[in-house]
């Protein structure tokens, strides 16, 4: 395997999101004590960030191929 960089990057991204996803219920309860809307925004931001990270990564990879 000569090109391990993308595999390692994807694994680290998934691991990071896995840890945050595991802690998300606790984070939402903590933020929900302050504001229910803030807890909803936290969850929406987490979901959007998951897709945005891979979208930006794919976009970057396409730019490198050109």
NORBELBEL-V207754 format. One line per field, one symbol per residue. phi: phi as a letter, one per 40 degrees, with the letter a starting at -180 (. if undefined). psi: psi as a letter, one per 20 degrees, with the letter a starting at -180 (. if undefined). Layout:
# NORBELBEL-V207754
phi = ???
psi = ???
This chain:
# NORBELBEL-V207754
phi = .cbcdccccccccccccccccccddcccccccccaccccccccccccccdcccccccccccccccc
psi = oimighggggghghgghgghhhigggghhghhhgphhhgghgghgggghghhghghghggghhhh.
